[in-house]
Amino acid sequence: MRVGLLADETDYGSKPLRNHLKRMYSTLFDLPLLTPTPEGAQKANQIFLPVLESASKAQKLRTTLGVFERSKFFFNLPSFIMESIDAVCICAPLPFGIH
């Protein structure tokens, strides 16, 4: 267990520096120390949640499009079969007895 500057209580030496920088920043710019507020969190949710939801929808659409792109042969297979049947029927005459 460390004692002094590198102790757990001082966040391994970063806590005094962080506190000093916060005090210097607040005195230089004449601002109070910033603390999160419920109103700020609510406003952030109001702004960013629609953006995150849109990004999620876009990712789902990209995934679905990828599935369709990989499987388009199977989606087009019935029309390919019909075209092949039509091509055979046009090119080759039917054998006797089949109408």
Residue pairs with C-beta under 8 A, 6 or more apart in sequence:
1 7
1 8
2 8
2 12
5 13
5 16
6 12
6 13
9 15
10 16
11 18
22 33
25 31
26 32
26 33
68 75
